Amino acid sequence: MPTESGSCSTARQAKQKRKSHSLSIRRTNSSEQERTGLPRDMLEGQDSKLPSSVRNTLLELFGQIEREFENLYIENLELRREIETLNERLAAEGQVIDGAELSKGQLKTKASHSTSQLSQKLKTTYKASTSKIVSSFKTTTSRAVCQLVKEYIGHRDGIWDVSVARTQPVVLGTASADHTALLWSIETGRSLAKYTGHVGSVNSIKFHPSEQLALTASGDQTAHVWRYAVQLPAPQPAADSSLCGEDEVECSDKDEPDTDGDPSSECPTIRAPLTSLKSHQGVVIAADWLVGGKQAVTASWDRTANLYDVETSELVHSLTGHDQELTHCCTHPTQRLVVTSSRDTTFRLWDFRDPSIHSVNVFQGHTDTVTSAVFTVGDNVVSGSDDRTVKVWDLKNMRSPIATIRTDSAINRINVCVGQKIIALPHDNRQVRLFDMSGVRLARLPRSSRQGHRRMVCGSAWSEDHPVCNLFTCGFDRQAIGWNINIPALLQEK
């Protein structure tokens, strides 16, 4: 039996070599024929039913895929060499510590921390280089489900946050690193007002629940409340959304929107706030209104969140407990609840429903910075993190999440469509994905060289009652984008 098994193995290897040799000959002959100028139709045979234009397009696309894989293959080879070099360095350092063998407990104790950090760094680097391959094969949503409606271009730096007004007239607000906040007409894409009261990056914007007031947080260590009065222009014909494509195209900086002719310079400018909320000792990264709009909460890099009385600008409570800088804060739409997220890998729930008791609950489950945490319907909170996961939590059971979404890129400021229970996830890798509350992926917003974000997507906001756009996204490519999401078709595909 061993002799027969060996002969079978030898014969199978010889057959594979003949097959690979035959394939290499065919490919060489094909390459030579292309160099001699023979038509592609002759190379592909005469029995194809596809039109020549379609076949040529397919050939070009497969050529691009082949070149992309070649580049990734070269990158992986370089990464492997780097891993081997670092492993050799680790082994050498281990031998120098006390001259003992690598298997001894003392050496393991001294080298475990550095080895763990190096291992995590290598994993992160390798995942980042291979995520392009993984995302290339994931299914994308059809054009009929997610369509680009309008682009809002006018900022001179990246846009950190986007929000939709809750009162009439319904306008779009954007907060930018260029020290300004802009209000936009959703239908026409024209800027209606510019706020210039901050002297630092404007990191977030939220609209008052019942009045024409906006709340902005800034890197100048303050939050401002300012009033706006805008008049909506006549709507223009809807933009042609037939250009929606699903191809993943790498874009350079020269593809960014040209904002040299600043359209926001023609709109009215608001230069001073009604109220300035001051008491933080660091960047104010986010702010939000409590239910009723009489109080506001701010989150800062000084590791605290503050609760203010808006009318008097007085500090009501200072919320301490986070070990590192805060990244976001959000309030419940109907109850006096606040959630804050931090770089310490946790987020905290603050309860102000009872004036005499201010309880706090800590949620632990992420392994990296929690970039945002937001309330949904009922007693649920959704948190996103740099650890590439999104978790859905039940406030009545904080021990473990009820759903976990794993992605291929860090998550930025998430937003939930409360009525339809759909989560929008903006990513560092320029993608925006939609999931339901149980963690099922519904769609990915289309992105190509002619549409979509060209840099990191920083935030998102749903507009459930507006007839034109359902979802707005903003990014560090200095633009905000309005998308029409066909909710019935989206849920049907689910």
Residue pairs with C-beta under 8 A, 6 or more apart in sequence:
30 43
33 42
33 43
34 40
34 43
40 52
40 55
40 56
40 59
41 52
41 55
44 55
44 59
48 55
50 58
65 136
68 132
68 136
69 133
72 129
72 130
72 132
72 133
75 129
76 129
76 130
79 125
79 126
79 129
83 122
86 118
86 122
90 111
90 114
90 115
90 118
91 102
93 111
94 102
94 107
94 111
95 102
97 107
97 110
97 111
98 106
98 107
100 106
100 107
101 107
127 408
131 408
131 409
131 429
132 248
134 408
135 248
135 408
135 429
135 431
136 248
138 444
140 246
140 443
140 444
140 446
141 434
141 442
141 443
141 444
141 445
141 446
141 490
141 493
142 489
142 493
143 241
143 242
143 244
143 246
143 446
144 486
144 489
145 443
145 485
145 486
145 489
145 490
145 493
146 244
146 434
146 443
146 444
146 445
146 446
146 483
146 484
146 485
146 486
146 490
147 241
147 244
147 483
147 484
147 486
148 239
148 241
148 243
148 244
148 446
148 451
148 452
148 481
148 482
148 483
148 484
149 238
149 239
149 241
149 468
149 469
149 482
149 483
149 484
150 186
150 187
150 188
150 189
150 239
150 468
150 469
150 481
150 482
151 189
151 257
151 479
151 480
151 481
151 482
152 172
152 174
152 182
152 184
152 189
152 191
152 479
152 480
152 481
152 482
153 189
153 257
153 259
153 263
153 478
153 479
154 182
154 191
154 259
154 262
154 263
154 264
155 174
155 176
155 178
155 180
155 182
155 259
155 264
155 478
155 479
156 176
156 178
156 259
156 262
156 478
157 176
157 177
157 178
157 201
157 478
158 176
158 177
158 455
158 456
158 458
158 475
158 476
158 477
158 478
159 174
159 175
159 176
159 177
159 458
159 459
159 474
159 475
159 476
159 478
159 479
159 480
160 175
160 176
160 177
160 201
160 202
160 203
160 204
160 458
160 459
160 474
161 174
161 175
161 202
161 203
161 204
161 205
161 286
161 413
161 458
161 459
161 474
162 172
162 173
162 174
162 175
162 205
162 459
162 460
162 461
162 472
162 473
162 474
162 480
163 172
163 173
163 174
163 175
163 204
163 205
163 206
163 207
163 461
164 170
164 171
164 172
164 173
164 186
164 207
164 461
164 462
164 463
164 466
164 472
165 171
165 172
165 173
165 207
165 212
166 207
166 208
166 209
166 210
167 207
167 208
167 209
167 210
167 211
167 212
169 230
169 231
169 232
170 186
170 463
170 465
170 466
171 183
171 184
171 185
171 186
171 192
171 230
171 232
172 183
172 184
172 185
172 186
172 472
172 480
172 482
173 181
173 182
173 183
173 184
173 205
173 207
173 214
174 181
174 182
174 184
174 205
174 474
174 480
175 181
175 202
175 203
175 204
175 205
175 216
175 217
176 182
176 201
176 202
176 478
177 201
177 202
178 201
179 196
179 198
179 199
179 200
179 201
179 202
179 218
180 194
180 195
180 196
180 198
180 202
180 264
181 194
181 195
181 198
181 202
181 205
181 214
181 216
182 191
182 193
182 194
182 195
182 264
182 267
183 191
183 192
183 193
183 194
183 195
183 214
183 228
183 230
184 190
184 191
184 192
184 480
185 191
185 192
185 232
185 233
186 463
186 466
186 468
186 469
186 482
187 232
187 233
187 235
187 236
187 468
188 233
188 234
188 235
188 236
190 233
190 263
190 267
191 263
191 264
191 266
191 267
192 230
192 231
192 232
192 267
192 268
193 228
193 230
193 267
193 268
193 269
193 270
194 264
194 267
194 268
194 269
194 270
195 202
195 214
195 216
195 224
195 226
195 228
195 269
195 270
196 269
196 270
196 271
197 224
197 226
197 270
197 271
197 272
197 273
198 216
198 218
198 219
198 220
198 222
198 224
199 218
199 220
200 218
200 219
200 220
200 221
200 283
201 218
201 219
201 283
202 216
202 217
202 218
203 217
203 218
203 219
203 283
203 284
203 285
203 286
204 216
204 217
204 285
204 286
204 287
204 288
205 214
205 215
205 216
206 214
206 215
206 216
206 287
206 288
206 289
207 213
207 214
207 215
208 214
208 215
208 289
208 293
209 289
209 291
209 292
209 293
210 293
211 227
211 293
212 227
212 228
212 229
213 225
213 226
213 227
213 228
213 274
213 293
214 225
214 226
214 227
214 228
215 223
215 224
215 225
215 287
215 288
215 289
215 296
216 223
216 224
216 226
216 287
217 223
217 284
217 285
217 286
217 287
217 298
217 299
218 224
218 283
218 284
219 283
219 284
221 278
221 280
221 281
221 282
221 283
221 284
221 300
222 276
222 277
222 278
222 280
222 284
223 276
223 277
223 284
223 287
223 296
223 298
223 308
224 273
224 275
224 276
224 277
225 273
225 274
225 275
225 276
225 277
225 296
225 310
226 270
226 272
226 273
226 274
227 270
227 274
228 270
238 468
241 484
243 448
243 450
243 451
244 446
244 448
244 451
245 446
245 448
245 449
245 450
245 451
246 446
246 448
247 448
247 449
248 447
248 448
249 448
249 449
251 449
251 454
255 449
255 454
256 454
256 455
256 477
256 478
257 477
257 478
257 479
259 478
275 310
275 311
275 313
276 313
277 287
277 296
277 298
277 306
277 308
277 310
277 313
278 313
279 306
279 315
279 318
280 298
280 300
280 302
280 304
280 306
281 300
281 302
282 300
282 301
282 302
282 303
282 325
283 300
283 301
284 298
284 299
284 300
284 301
285 299
285 300
285 301
285 325
285 326
285 327
285 328
286 298
286 299
286 326
286 327
286 328
286 329
286 330
287 296
287 297
287 298
287 299
287 329
288 296
288 297
288 329
288 330
288 331
288 338
289 295
289 296
289 331
290 296
290 297
290 307
290 331
290 336
290 338
290 352
291 331
291 332
291 333
291 334
291 335
291 336
293 310
294 309
294 310
294 311
295 307
295 308
295 309
295 310
295 316
296 307
296 308
296 310
297 305
297 306
297 307
297 308
297 319
297 329
297 331
297 338
298 305
298 306
298 308
298 329
299 305
299 326
299 327
299 328
299 329
299 340
299 341
300 306
300 325
300 326
301 325
301 326
302 325
303 320
303 322
303 323
303 324
303 325
303 326
303 342
304 318
304 319
304 320
304 322
304 326
305 318
305 319
305 326
305 329
305 338
305 340
305 350
306 315
306 317
306 318
306 319
307 315
307 316
307 317
307 318
307 319
307 338
307 352
308 314
308 315
308 316
309 316
317 352
317 358
319 338
319 340
319 348
319 350
319 360
321 348
321 360
321 362
322 340
322 342
322 344
322 346
322 348
323 342
323 344
324 342
324 343
324 344
325 342
325 343
326 340
326 341
326 342
326 343
327 341
327 342
327 343
327 369
327 370
327 371
327 372
328 340
328 341
328 370
328 371
328 372
328 373
328 413
329 338
329 339
329 340
329 341
330 338
330 339
330 372
330 373
330 374
330 375
331 337
331 338
331 339
331 375
332 338
332 375
333 375
333 418
335 353
336 351
336 352
336 353
337 349
337 350
337 351
337 352
337 353
337 375
338 349
338 350
338 352
339 347
339 348
339 349
339 350
339 373
339 374
339 375
339 381
340 347
340 348
340 350
340 373
341 347
341 370
341 371
341 372
341 373
341 383
342 348
342 369
342 370
343 369
343 370
345 364
345 366
345 367
345 368
345 369
345 370
345 385
345 387
346 362
346 363
346 364
346 366
346 370
347 362
347 363
347 370
347 373
347 381
347 383
348 360
348 361
348 362
348 363
349 360
349 361
349 363
349 381
349 395
350 358
350 359
350 360
351 357
351 358
351 359
351 360
351 361
352 358
361 395
361 398
362 398
363 373
363 381
363 383
363 393
363 398
365 383
365 391
365 393
365 400
365 401
366 383
366 385
366 387
366 389
366 391
367 385
367 387
368 385
368 386
368 387
368 410
369 385
369 386
369 387
370 383
370 384
370 385
371 384
371 385
371 386
371 410
371 411
371 412
371 413
372 383
372 384
372 411
372 412
372 413
372 414
373 381
373 382
373 383
373 384
374 381
374 382
374 414
374 415
374 416
375 381
375 416
376 382
376 392
376 416
376 418
376 421
376 437
377 418
377 421
379 394
379 395
379 396
380 392
380 393
380 394
380 395
380 402
380 437
381 392
381 393
381 395
382 390
382 391
382 392
382 393
382 414
382 416
382 423
382 437
383 390
383 391
383 393
384 390
384 411
384 412
384 413
384 414
384 425
385 391
385 410
385 411
386 410
386 411
387 410
388 406
388 407
388 408
388 409
388 410
388 411
389 404
389 405
389 406
389 407
389 411
390 404
390 405
390 407
390 411
390 414
390 423
390 425
390 435
391 401
391 403
391 404
391 405
392 401
392 402
392 403
392 404
392 405
392 437
392 438
392 439
393 401
393 402
394 402
403 437
403 438
403 439
404 439
405 423
405 425
405 435
405 439
405 441
407 425
407 427
407 433
408 429
409 427
409 428
409 429
409 431
410 427
410 428
411 425
411 426
411 427
412 426
412 427
412 428
412 456
412 457
412 458
412 459
413 426
413 458
413 459
413 460
414 423
414 424
414 425
414 426
414 460
415 423
415 424
415 459
415 460
415 461
415 462
416 422
416 423
416 424
416 462
417 423
417 424
417 462
417 464
417 470
417 471
418 462
418 464
419 464
420 464
420 487
420 491
421 436
421 437
422 434
422 435
422 436
422 442
422 462
422 485
422 487
422 490
423 434
423 435
423 436
423 437
424 432
424 433
424 434
424 460
424 462
424 471
424 473
425 432
425 433
425 434
425 435
425 460
426 432
426 457
426 458
426 459
426 460
426 473
426 475
427 433
427 456
427 457
428 456
428 457
429 456
430 447
430 452
430 453
430 454
430 455
430 456
430 457
430 475
431 444
431 445
431 447
431 457
432 444
432 445
432 453
432 457
432 460
432 473
433 441
433 443
433 444
433 445
434 441
434 442
434 443
434 444
434 445
434 485
434 490
435 441
435 442
436 442
436 494
440 494
442 490
442 491
442 493
442 494
443 485
443 490
443 493
445 452
445 471
445 473
445 483
446 452
447 453
451 481
452 481
453 473
453 475
453 477
453 479
453 481
454 475
454 477
455 475
455 476
455 477
456 475
456 476
457 473
457 474
457 475
458 474
458 475
458 476
459 473
459 474
460 471
460 472
460 473
460 474
461 471
461 472
462 470
462 471
462 472
463 469
463 470
463 471
463 472
464 470
468 482
468 484
469 482
469 483
469 484
470 483
470 484
470 485
470 487
471 482
471 483
471 485
472 480
472 481
472 482
472 483
473 480
473 481
473 483
474 480
474 481
